[in-house]
Amino acid sequence: MIQSKEREFHQNGLIVETPSKEMKLSIIVPVCAEFSNGYIFRFIESFTKQSVSSNLYEIIFLVNNSPEDALLKSTVYQENQIILSVGQYLKSDNDFLAEDLEKQLSSYQKDILKKAKEKK
């Protein structure tokens, strides 16, 4: 969870940031349809319980969307889009969830995201 404000948004949806000078570790998490099984939220929750400063690490969700899933807008693709929205929310300075994301989250999931934002 990088504290740097230097962001560049690209048309392909990637966010490129200059890492914090304090950052010591990048954690890369491959995800594919991890929304409905809840794994992504358990993973995020585990980091909210760490005593290590969030300035020292970043978490990168590597979302696996196949071209076929994207073309068909499959369930896997839709779940991956939710995960991308969660990542964008966590990176943003905005404390309000997008309406379409908020409708898809349980109160437990919203609480986890709130804790993660507070730790940032």
Beta strands, then each sheet from edge to edge (+ up, - down):
strand 1: 7-9
strand 2: 15-17
strand 3: 25-31
strand 4: 57-63
sheet 1: 1+ 2-
sheet 2: 3+ 4+
end
